[in-house]
Amino acid sequence: MAKEELIQFEGLVTEILPDARYRVQLDTGHEIVAYTAGKMKKNRIKTLAGDRVTVEMSPYDLEKGRLIFRHKDERPSAPGGAPRGGPQRGGQFRRR
């Protein structure tokens, strides 16, 4: 068992700061600065302002945290059925 237990909170990313940090408004009303966890960087999970996230914090410093999970959007998809990432492609492969 760990010497200290980490505390998890949910919140909303309000601002993207330099040096891969984010300002997060927790559901409890507090505002903290958080950075992206290594597994999120490794798997290239991007976080934008307005995303719901889970933050892990140490009980010793309640002003800083680590983003460990980005929740899926509840927003409807883009008009026309295209995904948010770009135009919709057909089922055919393009040959050279």
C-alpha positions as CSV (number, residue, x, y, z in Angstrom):
1,M,0.0,0.0,0.0
2,A,1.2,3.5,-0.8
3,K,2.5,5.7,2.0
4,E,0.0,8.4,0.9
5,E,-3.3,8.0,-0.8
6,L,-4.0,10.2,-3.8
7,I,-7.3,12.1,-4.0
8,Q,-9.3,12.1,-7.2
9,F,-11.6,14.9,-8.3
10,E,-13.6,15.7,-11.4
11,G,-13.5,19.0,-13.1
12,L,-13.6,21.1,-16.2
13,V,-10.6,22.4,-18.2
14,T,-11.0,26.2,-18.3
15,E,-7.7,27.3,-19.8
16,I,-4.7,25.8,-21.6
17,L,-1.5,27.3,-20.1
18,P,2.1,27.1,-21.5
19,D,4.4,24.2,-20.7
20,A,1.6,21.6,-21.1
21,R,-0.4,22.7,-18.1
22,Y,-4.1,23.3,-17.7
23,R,-6.2,25.4,-15.4
24,V,-9.0,23.2,-14.1
25,Q,-12.2,24.2,-12.2
26,L,-13.1,21.3,-9.9
27,D,-16.7,20.4,-9.2
28,T,-16.0,21.4,-5.6
29,G,-15.5,25.0,-6.8
30,H,-11.7,25.2,-6.4
31,E,-9.4,26.1,-9.3
32,I,-6.1,24.3,-9.7
33,V,-3.2,24.0,-12.2
34,A,-2.7,20.5,-13.6
35,Y,-0.4,18.7,-16.0
36,T,-1.0,15.7,-18.2
37,A,-0.1,12.2,-16.9
38,G,2.5,10.2,-18.7
39,K,0.1,7.6,-20.0
40,M,-2.0,10.3,-21.6
41,K,1.1,11.7,-23.3
42,K,2.2,8.2,-24.4
43,N,-1.3,7.4,-26.0
44,R,-1.5,11.0,-27.5
45,I,-4.7,11.9,-25.7
46,K,-5.3,15.6,-26.4
47,T,-7.1,17.8,-23.9
48,L,-8.9,21.0,-25.0
49,A,-10.6,23.8,-23.0
50,G,-14.1,22.7,-22.1
51,D,-13.2,19.0,-21.6
52,R,-14.4,17.1,-18.5
53,V,-11.4,15.5,-16.8
54,T,-10.4,13.4,-13.7
55,V,-7.6,14.9,-11.7
56,E,-5.4,13.2,-9.1
57,M,-4.0,15.3,-6.3
58,S,-1.7,14.8,-3.3
59,P,-3.3,15.5,0.1
60,Y,-0.2,17.7,0.9
61,D,-0.6,20.1,-2.0
62,L,-4.2,20.9,-3.1
63,E,-3.2,23.6,-5.6
64,K,-1.6,21.2,-8.2
65,G,-2.8,18.0,-9.8
66,R,-2.3,15.5,-12.6
67,L,-4.9,14.9,-15.4
68,I,-5.4,11.1,-15.5
69,F,-8.5,10.7,-17.6
70,R,-10.4,12.7,-20.2
71,H,-14.1,11.9,-20.3
72,K,-15.9,11.3,-23.6
73,D,-18.0,14.2,-25.1
74,E,-21.7,14.3,-24.4
75,R,-21.9,16.8,-27.3
76,P,-23.6,15.6,-30.5
77,S,-21.4,14.9,-33.5
78,A,-20.7,17.5,-36.2
79,P,-23.4,18.3,-38.8
80,G,-23.5,15.9,-41.7
81,G,-22.3,12.9,-39.7
82,A,-18.6,13.7,-40.1
83,P,-16.4,13.0,-37.1
84,R,-14.9,16.0,-35.3
85,G,-11.4,15.1,-36.7
86,G,-12.1,15.9,-40.3
87,P,-14.0,15.0,-43.4
88,Q,-15.6,11.6,-43.8
89,R,-13.8,9.1,-46.0
90,G,-15.3,6.4,-48.2
91,G,-14.7,2.7,-47.7
92,Q,-12.4,2.5,-50.8
93,F,-8.6,2.5,-50.5
94,R,-6.7,4.8,-52.8
95,R,-4.0,3.0,-54.8
96,R,-0.9,4.6,-56.3
